């Protein structure tokens, strides 16, 4: 069974073909990073315009590179939410046209759930349950206990900024560029992460996250240090604070749930200090640790196709009537 | 007669026109903020009326605006994908050309000004010579700071009226005539990609960036 995946929830347009849910034949991404860089963040209207321009060439190239005809595609999986409505609708409309014309099933996919599947897809295997999942990206920060393809218990979430948003905001404040995560990691490479002491937000307060206070702490530190600021050390300290914050919550969750599998996913899962810290935690708890490849960390359609394959049975009966939704809780039914 | 499917999603209600070999059908659907959900359902309904299967459509035509950019993009993404998959041509028809064709069909001649409201208190305007071949007309709309007539020409508002501006509603007959007389685009991939909504004014973020530069 070949599944065509379509992803357009933010600023990356992506289309992929995945065979039997685990073998990626092709996964192409058209990134808009350069376009949004000058604005310091994603502009929804511009993102929508660019998705519309990019999606058809990407569809053609994906089919060509996979060496398959559209008639060989068995089902279409598409991100229906959460995300930016304009961009989501462009991908959804394209997916609906394919499903309607080819008379094949359309599977609406929850983007955040799909990020977790990406970590298994990186190892060409299906998810095994239960597992503890940590999804960290520009818009999300969720700690969940997964017991099935669409069964999630949310343990923790951010009450304000997501970690990717924190990195973007700090990078903008420091004039480092966009996106913030990669530039902060590069700037902080080899620096002493203990030179500056940054707070560990919500430490000792259960599973909730908060990152806006960390941003304020960085702004204050920059002001107080003035010309003496050691920028690489600040970037290293910030990453340590983020990694340590997640590490504490994950340790607590592993102790309480006693699950033996930890999955890290989302765009910020590409952050090296975070990957290394959580690998240490998993080792300490004798847990299997799964994380995506760098390509599968960022928004991509391969994970949408793989998760669509897994959750095809959960799709609404008349899925052609599904609409895009800006907010869609993990595990919640797909709304019309 | 060509079997075609036309979608105008420039407003909250979506207008669809479909034809079979003998006649055409049209309907307005209430799709307020819900076109993304309803698009296949309303196309099914129209094609059923026309007794045409979706793989029998010979031409796809999409309204390029001006109007609701979200609606225009949904219709555009849907129809251009269908055109690509079926290797059939896609054409764009803007509201200015369609309205001009309506006025021409009504016996009007000479130069007229067409206006469409946008943003707060602003309007798009074009001048068009109804004596020319409208199938070849390429509008170049200007953004006006107010919604008042700005020339000596007879001024018409598209689905809208104001002091000194007469309301015109584009008609199904004029659209059908325009589609039938318009030379069909080639189904080439490069031609498909040229059909985009009318982006007359930059996005708010682009405008702010320009202001900053100034």
Interface residues (C-beta under 8 A of the other chain):
Chain A: X38 X39 X43 X45 X46 X48 X49 X52 X53 X55 X56 X57 X59 X60 X70 X85 X86 X89 X90 X91 X92 X93 X94 X96 X97 X98 X100 X101 X102 X320 X321 X322 X323 X324 X336
Chain B: X34 X36 X37 X38 X39 X40 X41 X43 X54 X55 X69 X70 X73 X74 X75 X76 X77 X78 X79 X80 X81 X82 X84 X85 X86 X189 X192 X193 X196 X197 X199 X203 X204 X205 X206 X209
